[in-house]
Amino acid sequence: MNELIISVITYGLTYFTSIFLGKMYGGTKKNLSKKQKILWMLIIALAPAILAGIRYGVGTDYNNYLSIYGYIKYYLISDYIISYFDGSGLHIEVLYYLLNRIVFLLFDSGQMVFFFSMLIELLFILLGLQYFKEKISIPWALFIFYMLMFNTGLNSVRQSIAVSILFFAFKYILDKKIIKYLFFVIIASLFHTTAIIFIFLYLLVNLKNKEISAFRNIIMYLCVLFSPLLSYAALKFASNTELFSRYFSDQTIQNNLSVGFLF
């Protein structure tokens, strides 16, 4: 059988299994305990996480992440801490480094890093969807995620974990719980540094003063209108900032405003 057909069937069955389990979870009684909810989410996320773990050569950064794992295997925590503060050595965020170290100590398998990375991403997506359970269809939300974002998680692994954590943290903006929101933004930034910029999202959403809100809206409209120029300026600034510069290639900022992130 053609390899493409096998891939389509494999991915399709995986998505269907997860979505079907998501529908079953959506129909469960509302008074489930936290442990029962987490168990359901683990079951829903299991098949896609296994698929991410057994993939071979799939994803533009597949070999890069295996190389990172191979490097971290021999990179002791003491060496990592020293290099983290003096700016030398491996430039990998703390929690992603720890994830690789834990997987190495328990399984010694780069494929298991892919498995646990996808499992973490999906758990935070499902925890985020749980907040909106009464307003949206979890099966449809999962369908949209698998169609649009799943493959991104196979490429930009660290970034996808960070985005899923930010998605989960969004409920704390709506509930006006700034401490919890900031906590999870920091957690997300420890998987991918760029997540730290979402600290300001809380203020954008929760400013209630009419004059300030009007000013905020004007600024947002102007940002959209002049987004090409602002994007160029922001990327130029970020590429020259030590915290973000490693996410840019040498050809990232060009006169035609092209963007080339390297995650």
C-alpha positions, 0 to 999 in steps of 0.5 A: 500500500502506498506510504501516503495512504498509510500515513493518511489512514494512521493520522485519520484513525488517531484523530478520530479516536481522540475526537471520539473520546473527547465526545464521550468526555463531553457527555459525562456527568458534570460532577466528575472529580479533578482526578477523573477529569485529568484521567479523561484528558490523559486518555484523550491525549494518549493516541496523538501523543503516541503518534508523535512519539513513534514518528520518524523523520516527520517535521522540519525540526525533527533531526534538530530536536534529536540532536538537542536530546543527544547533547543534553544527555551528556550535559549535566545540570551543574554544567547547564546552570553555569552555561545558562548564567554566563551565556555559553553552551546550550541555549535551551529553556530550563523546563525543556532541558529538564524534560529531556534530562528526565526522559533520558534518566527514565527511558534514554530515548529521543522518541519519548521526548516527542511523546511527552512533549505532545502529551504536555501540549495536549493536556494544556489544550484540554485543560483550557477547553475544559473552561469553555466546556459549556460554551463550545463543543470539545470534539469540534475544538479537537477537530480544528486543533488536529486539522490546523495545529497538530503538525505545528506541534511536530515541528515547533515543539517548544513553542507549541508547548508554550502556546498551549500553556498560554491558551490554558492561562487565558482563563485567568485573564477572564477571571481576573486572577493576575497572579495565576496568569503571570505564573503560567506565563512564566512557566510557558516562557521556561519552555520558549522564551518568547512567551514572556511578552504575553505578560502584557495581554492581561492589561490589554484585556482587563483595562476598564477605565473608559478613557484608557480603554478608548486609548487602548483601542485606538492604539490597537487599531493603529498597530493593525494598520501599520503592522508591516512597519511595526513588525519590522521594527519589533523584529529588528529590535528583538534580533539585537536583544540577547534574550531573543536574538538566538531565534533569528537567522542571519537573513531574518530581517531584510529590506522587504520585511520578510520574517524568518523565525528559527524555533 
